[in-house]
Amino acid sequence: MNGARARRQPLTLTQRVVWALTGTVAVFVGVLALLSYLTFDEMEDALVNDILASESQRVMHQVEQGDPDYMVLGPVELGGTMRVWHARTPEDAEQLPEPLQRMAPGMHIYEEGVTVWHVAVVDVPPGRVMVVYDATDNEARVHEFGLIVLALGVICSMGAYLIALRVARLVVSPMQKLTGQLSNWAPGAPDMAVDRDDEVGRLIEAFNRMQGRVDQSIAREREFSANLSHEVRTPLAVMRTDAELLLDTALTEDARVRLQRTLKEVDSVVAALESARALAREEAGAREPTRLADSVDDAWSGHQGPALAAGLRLDNQVPPDQVLPLDRYALLMVLRNLVRNAIEHAAPATLTVTSVGDGLDVSDDGPGIDPIDLPFIFDRYYSGVLRDVQGEGAADMPRGLGLAIAKRVCDTQGWTLAVSSRTTGPDRGTRFHLRFA
């Protein structure tokens, strides 16, 4: 017996929903049926008592008037269900039916087997009058009513079961579809054991498998970032060393400027790799005093060639002496992506960078962003209706990732990046609001 109980399968979610709904309806219908039966029974008793009270008053009046029909012991028939006994002496009382001999004045109910009497006892000088109402048929009708109500309750419960089965399937079906989709997306065994074998348990298992896949993807992303940083560092160090050695040789001024720019860009690549590693770990980089105007110029210099070719001009209005404690390379990553976005979508135009309190505003006077596209521009791979870009090399730039990367960097640093845009009027153009607090 215990082994059978141990092997008993737990109820599925569908079954629990079905039994919960059916049980709720059954309890409600049962309570309603019981209340209906008790109410009908009380109404039947109250009606009989009203009849008895009325008849006892009439008989008492007839006795007081000396009506000869009521001067006998009885029983006197008052109809098919009522009788009257008039006991004028103690000897008459002893001849009454045994149940009536012990009754005091008032209303009484006598039950024996299926027989039910309602009795009204009234003292009328001389003697005592007893009016008896045979309510056996009334009680039978009450019992029949109770059976009818019980049958209706059973029918309602069966209907509730069928409806609950349908409702449970409708409720659980989306969960089962979701479980199937997750299982197809992340097959295999879950990393954590689940104690329940039902729809909820299978959904939990599917989520566990999906979480395992997500964790693996994150781990591979971090490993890739670390490997890329490690593999690229060595050739970059060689390039930097060679460039520094060349600076010590006799060079033309133009060559020296180009080598210095190369050194600067190599340092920027190294810093960008470190920022990428921190971004993959979702960690904010170290803060250092950062001159905002210089960061804007550095971000622009990396894209100056494609920008000029596309007709984009920079207007850096940030005060040269404004310094904030920031992760400089994270700021460069954000600004470079904003410049690249302006090249792709705003050029030919003027890109204006201004200082606003604890942040920067990066705005252009280009064609603006369609209001339909505006809520989605920070989504990965969302390009909306791409603007035509003039100039050599502009068409080769990646689309749909720059603003998503900028937004993720800001989220990691605790910054905010918002956008507003107009496609008509004197304020036409797009404005990015970068705030550091």
For each residue, the residues with C-beta under 8 A, 3 or more apart:
1: 4 5
2: 5 6
3: 6 7
4: 1 7 8
5: 1 2 8
6: 2 3
7: 3 4
8: 4 5
9: 197
10: 196 197 198
11: 15 16 19 198
12: 15 16 198 199
13: 16 17 168 172 175 198 199 200
14: 17 18 168 169 172 199
15: 11 12 18 19 168
16: 11 12 13 19 20
17: 13 14 20 21 164 167 168 171 172
18: 14 15 21 22 161 164 165 168
19: 11 15 16 22 23 164
20: 16 17 23 24 164
21: 17 18 24 25 160 163 164 167 168
22: 18 19 25 26 157 160 161 164
23: 19 20 26 27
24: 20 21 27 28
25: 21 22 28 29 156 157 160 164
26: 22 23 29 30 153 157 160
27: 23 24 30 31
28: 24 25 31 32
29: 25 26 32 33 152 153 156 157 160
30: 26 27 33 34 153
31: 27 28 34 35
32: 28 29 35 36 153
33: 29 30 36 37 146 149 150 152 153
34: 30 31 37 38
35: 31 32 38 39
36: 32 33 39 40 145 149
37: 33 34 40 41 142 145 146 149
38: 34 35 41 42
39: 35 36 42 43
40: 36 37 43 44 142 145 146
41: 37 38 44 45 142
42: 38 39 45 46
43: 39 40 46 47
44: 40 41 47 48 135 138 139 141 142
45: 41 42 48 49 109 118 135
46: 42 43 49 50
47: 43 44 50 51
48: 44 45 51 52 118 133 135 138
49: 45 46 52 53 107 118 120
50: 46 47 53 54
51: 47 48 54 55 82 133
52: 48 49 55 56 82 107 118 119 120 131 133
53: 49 50 56 57 107 120
54: 50 51 57 58
55: 51 52 58 59 78 82 120 131
56: 52 53 59 60 120 122 129 131
57: 53 54 60 61
58: 54 55 61 62
59: 55 56 62 63 70 78 84 122 129 131
60: 56 57 63 64 122 124 129
61: 57 58 64 65
62: 58 59 65 67 69 70
63: 59 60 66 67 70 71 86 124 129
64: 60 61 124
65: 61 62
66: 63 71
67: 62 63 70 71
68: 71
69: 62 72 76
70: 59 62 63 67 76 84 86 129
71: 63 66 67 68 86 88
72: 69 76 86
73: 85 86 87 88 92 95 96
74: 83 84 85 86
75: 83 84 85 132
76: 69 70 72 83 84 85 86
77: 82 83
78: 55 59 82 83 84 131
79: 82
80:
81: 133 134 135 137
82: 51 52 55 77 78 79 131 132 133 134
83: 74 75 76 77 78 131 132 134
84: 59 70 74 75 76 78 129 130 131 132
85: 73 74 75 76 96 97 100 129 130 132
86: 63 70 71 72 73 74 76 92 124 127 128 129 130
87: 73 92 93 95 96 127 128 130
88: 71 73 92 126 127
89: 92 93 126 127
90: 93 94
91: 94 95
92: 73 86 87 88 89 95 96 127
93: 87 89 90 96 101 128
94: 90 91 101
95: 73 87 91 92
96: 73 85 87 92 93 100 101 130
97: 85 100 101
98: 101 102
99: 102 103 110 112 117 119
100: 85 96 97 103 119 121 130 132
101: 93 94 96 97 98
102: 98 99
103: 99 100 106 108 119 121 130
104: 121
105: 121 122 123 128
106: 103 120 121
107: 49 52 53 118 119 120 121
108: 103 117 118 119 120 121
109: 45 116 117 118 119
110: 99 115 116 117 119
111: 115 116 117
112: 99 115
113:
114: 136 139 140
115: 110 111 112 134 136
116: 109 110 111 134 135 136 138 139
117: 99 108 109 110 111 132 133 134 135
118: 45 48 49 52 107 108 109 132 133 135
119: 52 99 100 103 107 108 109 110 130 131 132 133
120: 49 52 53 55 56 106 107 108 130 131 133
121: 100 103 104 105 106 107 108 128 129 130
122: 56 59 60 105 128 129 130 131
123: 105 127 128 129
124: 60 63 64 86 127 128 129
125:
126: 88 89
127: 86 87 88 89 92 123 124
128: 86 87 93 105 121 122 123 124
129: 56 59 60 63 70 84 85 86 121 122 123 124
130: 84 85 86 87 96 100 103 119 120 121 122
131: 52 55 56 59 78 82 83 84 119 120 122
132: 75 82 83 84 85 100 117 118 119
133: 48 51 52 81 82 117 118 119 120
134: 81 82 83 115 116 117 137
135: 44 45 48 81 116 117 118 138 139
136: 114 115 116 139 140
137: 81 134 140 141
138: 44 48 116 135 141 142
139: 44 114 116 135 136 142 143
140: 114 136 137 143 144
141: 44 137 138 144 145
142: 37 40 41 44 138 139 145 146
143: 139 140 146 147
144: 140 141 147 148
145: 36 37 40 141 142 148 149
146: 33 37 40 142 143 149 150
147: 143 144 150 151
148: 144 145 151 152
149: 33 36 37 145 146 152 153
150: 33 146 147 153 154
151: 147 148 154 155
152: 29 33 148 149 155 156
153: 26 29 30 32 33 149 150 156 157
154: 150 151 157 158
155: 151 152 158 159
156: 25 29 152 153 159 160
157: 22 25 26 29 153 154 160 161
158: 154 155 161 162
159: 155 156 162 163
160: 21 22 25 26 29 156 157 163 164
161: 18 22 157 158 164 165
162: 158 159 165 166
163: 21 159 160 166 167
164: 17 18 19 20 21 22 25 160 161 167 168
165: 18 161 162 168 169
166: 162 163 169 170
167: 17 21 163 164 170 171
168: 13 14 15 17 18 21 164 165 171 172
169: 14 165 166 172 173
170: 166 167 173
171: 17 167 168 174 175
172: 13 14 17 168 169 175 176 199
173: 169 170 176 177
174: 171 177 178
175: 13 171 172 178 179 199 200 203
176: 172 173 179 180 199
177: 173 174 180 181
178: 174 175 181 182 203 206
179: 175 176 182 183 199 202 203 206
180: 176 177 183 184
181: 177 178 184 185
182: 178 179 185 186 203 206 207 209 210
183: 179 180 186 187 202 206 209
184: 180 181 187
185: 181 182 210 213
186: 182 183 206 209 210 212 213
187: 183 184 209
188: 209
189: 209
190: 193 194 204 205 206 208 209 212
191: 208 209 211 212
192: 208
193: 190
194: 190 197 201 204 205 208
195: 201
196: 10 200 201 204
197: 9 10 194 201 202
198: 10 11 12 13 201 202
199: 12 13 14 172 175 176 179 202 203
200: 13 175 196 203 204
201: 194 195 196 197 198 204 205
202: 179 183 197 198 199 205 206
203: 175 178 179 182 199 200 206 207
204: 190 194 196 200 201 207 208
205: 190 194 201 202 208 209
206: 178 179 182 183 186 190 202 203 209 210
207: 182 203 204 210 211
208: 190 191 192 194 204 205 211 212
209: 182 183 186 187 188 189 190 191 205 206 212 213
210: 182 185 186 206 207 213 214
211: 191 207 208 214 215
212: 186 190 191 208 209 215 216
213: 185 186 209 210 216 217
214: 210 211 217 218
215: 211 212 218 219
216: 212 213 219 220
217: 213 214 220 221
218: 214 215 221 222
219: 215 216 222 223
220: 216 217 223 224
221: 217 218 224 225 280
222: 218 219 225 226 277 280 281
223: 219 220 226 227
224: 220 221 227 228 280
225: 221 222 228 229 276 277 279 280
226: 222 223 229 230 277 280
227: 223 224 230 231
228: 224 225 231 232 273 276
229: 225 226 232 233 273 274 276 277
230: 226 227 233
231: 227 228 234
232: 228 229 235 236 269 273
233: 229 230 236 237 270 273
234: 231 237 238
235: 232 238 239
236: 232 233 239 240 266 269 270
237: 233 234 240 241
238: 234 235 241 242
239: 235 236 242 243 262 266
240: 236 237 243 244 263 266 267
241: 237 238 244 245
242: 238 239 245 246
243: 239 240 246 247 259 262 263 266
244: 240 241 247 248 263
245: 241 242 248 249
246: 242 243 249 251 259
247: 243 244 251 256 259 260 263
248: 244 245
249: 245 246
250:
251: 246 247 255 256 259
252: 255 256
253: 256 257
254: 257 258
255: 251 252 258 259
256: 247 251 252 253 259 260
257: 253 254 260 261
258: 254 255 261 262
259: 243 246 247 251 255 256 262 263
260: 247 256 257 263 264
261: 257 258 264 265 301
262: 239 243 258 259 265 266
263: 240 243 244 247 259 260 266 267
264: 260 261 267 268 298 301
265: 261 262 268 269 302
266: 236 239 240 243 262 263 269 270
267: 240 263 264 270 271
268: 264 265 271 272 298 302 329 332
269: 232 236 265 266 272 273
270: 233 236 266 267 273 274
271: 267 268 274 275 328 329 332
272: 268 269 275 276 329 332 333
273: 228 229 232 233 269 270 276 277
274: 229 270 271 277 278 285 329
275: 271 272 278 279 285 327 329 330 332 333 409
276: 225 228 229 272 273 279 280
277: 222 225 226 229 273 274 280 281
278: 274 275 281 283 284 285 327 330 412
279: 225 275 276 282 330 408 409 412
280: 221 222 224 225 226 276 277
281: 222 277 278
282: 279 412
283: 278 412
284: 278 327 330 412 413 414
285: 274 275 278 327 329 330 413
286: 327
287: 325 326 327
288: 325 326 327 328
289: 323 324 325
290: 295 323 324 325 326 328 331
291: 294 295 320 321 322 323
292: 295 296 318 319 322 323 324 331 355 360
293: 296 297 316 318 319 320 322
294: 291 297 298 320
295: 290 291 292 298 299 328 331 332 335
296: 292 293 299 300 314 316 318 335 353 360
297: 293 294 300 301 316
298: 264 268 294 295 301 302 332
299: 295 296 302 303 332 335 336 338 339
300: 296 297 303 304 307 314 316 339
301: 261 264 297 298 304
302: 265 268 298 299 336 339
303: 299 300 306 307 336 339 340 343
304: 300 301 307 308
305: 308 309 393
306: 303 309 310 343 391 393 394 397
307: 300 303 304 310 312 313 314 339 342 343 347 351
308: 304 305 311 312 313 391
309: 305 306 390 391 392 393 394
310: 306 307 343 347 348 389 390 391 394
311: 308 347 348 349 390 391
312: 307 308 342 343 346 347 348 349 350 351 364
313: 307 308 349 350 351
314: 296 300 307 350 351 353
315: 350 351 352 353
316: 293 296 297 300 353
317: 352 353 354 355
318: 292 293 296 322 353 354 355 360
319: 292 293 322 355
320: 291 293 294
321: 291
322: 291 292 293 318 319 355
323: 289 290 291 292
324: 289 290 292 358 436
325: 287 288 289 290
326: 287 288 290 330 331 413 436
327: 275 278 284 285 286 287 288 330 331 413
328: 271 288 290 295 331 332
329: 268 271 272 274 275 285 332 333
330: 275 278 279 284 285 326 327 333 334 409 412 413
331: 290 292 295 326 327 328 334 335
332: 268 271 272 275 295 298 299 328 329 335 336
333: 272 275 329 330 336 337 405 406 409
334: 330 331 337 338 406 409 410 415 417 434
335: 295 296 299 331 332 338 339 362
336: 299 302 303 332 333 339 340
337: 333 334 340 341 402 403 405 406
338: 299 334 335 341 342 362 402 403 406 432 434
339: 299 300 302 303 307 335 336 342 343 351
340: 303 336 337 343 344 397 402
341: 337 338 344 345 346 402 403
342: 307 312 338 339 345 346 347 349 351 362 364 366 430
343: 303 306 307 310 312 339 340 346 347 389 394 397
344: 340 341 347 386 387 389 394 397 399 402
345: 341 342 366 367 369 386 387 389 430
346: 312 341 342 343 349 351 364 365 366 367 387 429 430
347: 307 310 311 312 342 343 344 366 389 390 391 394
348: 310 311 312 366 390
349: 311 312 313 342 346 364 365 366 429
350: 312 313 314 315 364 365
351: 307 312 313 314 315 339 342 346 362 363 364
352: 315 317 361 362 363 364 365
353: 296 314 315 316 317 318 360 361 362 363
354: 317 318 360 361 363
355: 292 317 318 319 322 359 360 361
356: 359 360 361 433
357: 435
358: 324 435 436 437
359: 355 356 415 433 434 435 436 437
360: 292 296 318 353 354 355 356 434
361: 352 353 354 355 356 431 432 433 434
362: 335 338 342 351 352 353 431 432 434
363: 351 352 353 354 429 430 431 432
364: 312 342 346 349 350 351 352 429 430 431
365: 346 349 350 352 428 429
366: 342 345 346 347 348 349 387 428 429 430
367: 345 346 387 423 428 429
368: 421 422 423 424 428 429 430
369: 345 373 374 377 384 419 421 423 430
370: 373 374 384 385 423
371: 374 421 423
372: 384
373: 369 370 376 377 382 384 385
374: 369 370 371 377 419 421
375:
376: 373 379 382 384
377: 369 373 374 382 384 403 419
378: 403 404 406 407 417 419
379: 376 382 404
380: 400 401 404
381: 399 400 401 404
382: 373 376 377 379 400 404
383: 386 399 400
384: 369 370 372 373 376 377
385: 370 373
386: 344 345 383 399
387: 344 345 346 366 367
388:
389: 310 343 344 345 347 394 395
390: 309 310 311 347 348 394
391: 306 308 309 310 311 347 394
392: 309
393: 305 306 309 396 397
394: 306 309 310 343 344 347 389 390 391 397
395: 389
396: 393
397: 306 340 343 344 393 394
398: 401 402
399: 344 381 383 386
400: 380 381 382 383 404
401: 380 381 398 404 405
402: 337 338 340 341 344 398 405 406
403: 337 338 341 377 378 406 407
404: 378 379 380 381 382 400 401 407 408
405: 333 337 401 402 408 409
406: 333 334 337 338 378 402 403 409 410 417
407: 378 403 404 410 411 417
408: 279 404 405 411 412
409: 275 279 330 333 334 405 406 412 413 415
410: 334 406 407 413 415 416 417 434
411: 407 408 414 415
412: 278 279 282 283 284 330 408 409
413: 284 285 326 327 330 409 410 436
414: 284 411
415: 334 359 409 410 411 434 435 436 437
416: 410 433 434 435
417: 334 378 406 407 410 432 433 434 435
418: 432 433 435
419: 369 374 377 378 430 431 432 433
420: 430 431 433
421: 368 369 371 374 429 430 431
422: 368 425 427 428 429
423: 367 368 369 370 371 428
424: 368 428
425: 422 428
426:
427: 422
428: 365 366 367 368 422 423 424 425
429: 346 349 363 364 365 366 367 368 421 422
430: 342 345 346 363 364 366 368 369 419 420 421
431: 361 362 363 364 419 420 421
432: 338 361 362 363 417 418 419
433: 356 359 361 416 417 418 419 420
434: 334 338 359 360 361 362 410 415 416 417
435: 357 358 359 415 416 417 418
436: 324 326 358 359 413 415
437: 358 359 415
